[in-house]
Amino acid sequence: MVLPTMAKGKGPLMSQLKKLLVDLGQDAELAARYEKDPEQVMGEYGLTGEEMSAMLDRDLDKLKKLSGLDNLKSNGNVQAHLP
């Protein structure tokens, strides 16, 4: 089981889904790996089946609900775009 982690400057606990979305928006290498093998990357982050399905379906409404992020965008991949 993967536990929520601390994110630098992001407050207390961050879910693994939220962490992945933020990381995809900030890490070009991770985004490229995700494009090639999304299941592998999501597995590394310990996402649940529901989270993986929402990511693969690019279901922004469901991802917003599951992650708590309101600023999600998609350019083929779903990412959190932080100010």
N, C-alpha and C positions, 0 to 999 in steps of 0.2 A: 504494500500500500504506500502510495506517495503522499506525503503530508504537505499542506500548504507551506509556502516558503516566504521568507522575508524578501521584499524587493527594495533595493536602494531607493530611498526617498519616496516610496509609494505608500507609506503607512504600515500598519500591522500585517496581517496575513493576506497572501495573495493566492487564489486558487491556481492550480496547474493550467487550466484552460486560459485564464486571464493572463498568466505568465507567458504562455505560448503565443497568444495574440499580440501581446506587447513586444515580445522578442521578435516575432515575424515582421513587425513594423520597424524594428530597429537594427536587425541583423540580416544583411543581404545574403550572407553565406547560408544561414539557416533557412531563409526564404527559398533559396535555390535548391537546398536539400529537400525542403517540403514539397516543392514542385515536382521533383523526381520521385519521391517516395513518401507521400503524406502519412501513410499508416505507420511507417517506421518512426518518423519524427513524433507523431502523436503518442506512440507507444513509449518513446523515451521520456515523454512528459507525464505519462501515467494517466492519460485521459480516459474517462468512462466511455462505454459504448454509446451512450446518448450524446456525449460531447463529440465523439468521433463522427457520428452520423450527421450531426448539425454542421460540423466543419466540412465534411465531404459534400453535403447538400448545399453548402454556402447559404444556410438558412440564417440570415442576419437577425431576424426577430428572436429565434430560439437562442442564438449565440449571445445576444444582448441579455436575455433572461438568465441564461446559465452562467455568464461571466460577470454580470453586473456592470458591464461597460456599455455606455450609450453612444460612444464615438467610433463605432465600427464601420469600416468601409471595405469594399471589395474591388480588386483589380484583377480578378481571376482567382486570387487567394483572398481569404478574409484576414484582415490585419487590424490591430488597434493603432490608430494614428493619434499620438499624444501631442499636445501643444508644446 
